[in-house]
Amino acid sequence: MSVVHGTRPTAPGGDVRTLAEAVMPPGTVPPPLPGFVVSSFSPLAAAAAERCLATRHGNPPALTRTAIVLVSGSGDAGMAEHVAHLVDGGLRLGPLLFFQAVPNSVAGHVAARWGLRGPVVCLCPTGDPKADGLAQARLLVDDGDADEVLVVLVEQTGAGDSAHALLVTKGDSP
């Protein structure tokens, strides 16, 4: 797993080609995700990823060399707020909260469910989130780390929580 914060990747190769896409617009209430509680971050990320992968591969498992790039400027703000409230009140955190307190846990969930066999990168964008995520995807494909990359953008903001997933590959002909 790689965690990239504060750097903007540059890719030596060309553009990537979008194979599938799914959007969970602001205000979307995602379906419950077993094992993930309190926050909409992980359920939104998983729902967008599921819809995107199903568009391309049908039902799981896909069993492909697919990397996951999870991009979020806010991170799991809902979980952070909840944990801060518990700690400030002197209350204990349950083990389930510890498990989902890191954003790559939902990426691992998606990878396991779909049989994806590629690296997982969590990225805090320094510029445009989509452009930063696609630049990281280009690097993973150009370096031979993956054949496809699932880029999942998730934000929790005052305007409403949202997620956008894109499955991309090399920008060459289909």
C-alpha positions as CSV (number, residue, x, y, z in Angstrom):
1,M,0.0,0.0,0.0
2,S,1.2,3.5,-0.8
3,V,0.0,6.6,0.9
4,V,0.7,9.8,-1.0
5,H,0.1,13.2,0.6
6,G,1.2,16.5,-0.7
7,T,2.8,15.4,-3.9
8,R,1.5,15.6,-7.4
9,P,2.5,12.6,-9.5
10,T,3.5,13.3,-13.1
11,A,3.2,10.5,-15.7
12,P,5.7,9.9,-18.5
13,G,3.1,8.3,-20.8
14,G,0.0,9.4,-22.5
15,D,-3.5,9.7,-21.3
16,V,-5.7,7.0,-19.8
17,R,-8.8,5.6,-21.4
18,T,-12.0,5.3,-19.4
19,L,-13.6,1.9,-19.4
20,A,-16.4,2.5,-17.0
21,E,-17.7,5.2,-14.7
22,A,-20.1,5.6,-11.8
23,V,-21.2,8.7,-9.9
24,M,-22.9,8.9,-6.5
25,P,-24.0,12.6,-6.5
26,P,-24.2,14.8,-3.4
27,G,-27.0,13.8,-1.1
28,T,-27.0,10.1,-2.2
29,V,-27.7,7.8,0.6
30,P,-25.5,4.7,0.0
31,P,-26.6,1.2,0.9
32,P,-25.3,-0.1,4.2
33,L,-21.9,-1.7,4.0
34,P,-21.5,-4.5,6.6
35,G,-18.6,-3.7,9.0
36,F,-18.6,0.0,8.3
37,V,-20.6,2.2,10.7
38,V,-21.2,5.8,11.6
39,S,-19.9,7.5,8.4
40,S,-21.0,7.5,4.8
41,F,-17.4,7.7,3.5
42,S,-16.8,3.9,3.1
43,P,-20.3,3.0,1.9
44,L,-20.2,5.7,-0.7
45,A,-16.7,4.7,-1.9
46,A,-17.8,1.0,-2.1
47,A,-21.1,1.8,-3.9
48,A,-19.4,3.9,-6.6
49,A,-16.7,1.2,-7.0
50,E,-19.2,-1.6,-7.2
51,R,-21.3,0.2,-9.8
52,C,-18.2,1.1,-11.9
53,L,-16.7,-2.4,-11.8
54,A,-20.1,-4.1,-12.5
55,T,-20.5,-1.9,-15.6
56,R,-17.2,-3.3,-17.0
57,H,-17.0,-6.8,-15.5
58,G,-20.6,-7.9,-14.5
59,N,-20.6,-9.8,-11.2
60,P,-17.6,-10.3,-9.0
61,P,-15.0,-11.5,-9.0
62,A,-13.2,-9.7,-11.8
63,L,-9.9,-11.3,-11.1
64,T,-7.9,-8.7,-12.9
65,R,-4.6,-6.8,-12.3
66,T,-6.5,-3.8,-11.2
67,A,-5.1,-1.1,-8.8
68,I,-7.2,1.1,-6.6
69,V,-6.5,4.8,-6.2
70,L,-8.7,6.3,-3.5
71,V,-8.7,10.1,-3.7
72,S,-10.1,12.4,-1.0
73,G,-9.3,15.9,0.2
74,S,-11.6,15.6,3.2
75,G,-10.8,12.0,4.2
76,D,-13.4,10.3,6.3
77,A,-14.5,13.6,8.0
78,G,-17.6,11.9,9.5
79,M,-15.6,9.3,11.2
80,A,-13.0,11.8,12.4
81,E,-15.7,13.9,13.9
82,H,-17.3,10.9,15.6
83,V,-14.0,9.7,17.1
84,A,-13.1,13.2,18.3
85,H,-16.5,13.4,20.1
86,L,-15.9,10.0,21.8
87,V,-12.4,10.9,22.9
88,D,-13.4,14.4,24.1
89,G,-16.1,12.7,26.2
90,G,-13.7,10.2,27.7
91,L,-15.5,7.3,26.0
92,R,-13.9,4.2,24.6
93,L,-13.6,3.4,20.9
94,G,-14.9,0.0,19.7
95,P,-12.6,-2.2,17.6
96,L,-14.9,-1.7,14.5
97,L,-14.1,2.0,14.6
98,F,-10.4,1.3,14.6
99,F,-10.7,-1.0,11.6
100,Q,-12.5,1.6,9.5
101,A,-10.6,4.6,10.7
102,V,-8.2,4.3,7.7
103,P,-9.4,5.0,4.2
104,N,-7.6,2.0,2.7
105,S,-9.8,-0.4,4.6
106,V,-12.7,0.2,2.1
107,A,-10.2,-0.2,-0.8
108,G,-9.2,-3.5,0.7
109,H,-12.9,-4.5,1.0
110,V,-13.5,-3.7,-2.7
111,A,-10.3,-5.5,-3.8
112,A,-11.1,-8.6,-1.8
113,R,-14.8,-8.7,-3.0
114,W,-13.8,-8.3,-6.7
115,G,-10.5,-10.3,-6.7
116,L,-8.5,-7.3,-7.7
117,R,-4.8,-8.0,-7.8
118,G,-3.1,-4.6,-7.9
119,P,-1.7,-2.0,-5.5
120,V,-3.8,0.3,-3.4
121,V,-2.9,4.0,-3.2
122,C,-4.6,6.5,-1.0
123,L,-4.1,10.0,-2.2
124,C,-4.8,13.5,-0.8
125,P,-4.9,15.7,-3.8
126,T,-2.8,18.9,-4.0
127,G,-4.7,20.2,-7.1
128,D,-7.8,18.9,-9.0
129,P,-8.7,15.6,-7.3
130,K,-9.7,13.9,-10.6
131,A,-6.6,15.1,-12.4
132,D,-4.4,14.0,-9.5
133,G,-6.1,10.5,-9.4
134,L,-5.8,10.0,-13.1
135,A,-2.1,11.0,-13.1
136,Q,-1.5,8.4,-10.4
137,A,-3.4,5.9,-12.5
138,R,-1.2,6.7,-15.5
139,L,1.9,6.1,-13.4
140,L,0.6,2.7,-12.2
141,V,-0.2,1.5,-15.7
142,D,2.9,3.0,-17.3
143,D,5.1,1.3,-14.6
144,G,3.4,-2.0,-15.3
145,D,1.9,-2.3,-11.8
146,A,-1.6,-2.8,-13.1
147,D,-3.5,-3.3,-16.4
148,E,-6.5,-1.3,-15.1
149,V,-6.9,1.3,-12.3
150,L,-10.0,2.0,-10.3
151,V,-9.9,5.7,-9.3
152,V,-12.4,6.4,-6.6
153,L,-12.9,10.1,-5.5
154,V,-14.8,10.6,-2.3
155,E,-15.6,13.8,-0.5
156,Q,-17.6,14.7,2.6
157,T,-18.5,18.4,2.5
158,G,-21.2,20.7,3.6
159,A,-22.8,20.4,0.2
160,G,-23.3,16.7,0.7
161,D,-21.2,13.6,0.5
162,S,-20.4,12.2,-2.9
163,A,-18.3,9.6,-4.7
164,H,-17.2,9.2,-8.3
165,A,-15.4,6.1,-9.6
166,L,-13.6,5.6,-12.9
167,L,-12.1,2.4,-14.3
168,V,-9.2,3.4,-16.6
169,T,-6.5,1.7,-18.6
170,K,-3.8,2.8,-21.1
171,G,-4.9,5.5,-23.5
172,D,-4.1,3.4,-26.6
173,S,-6.8,1.9,-28.9
174,P,-9.5,-0.2,-27.3
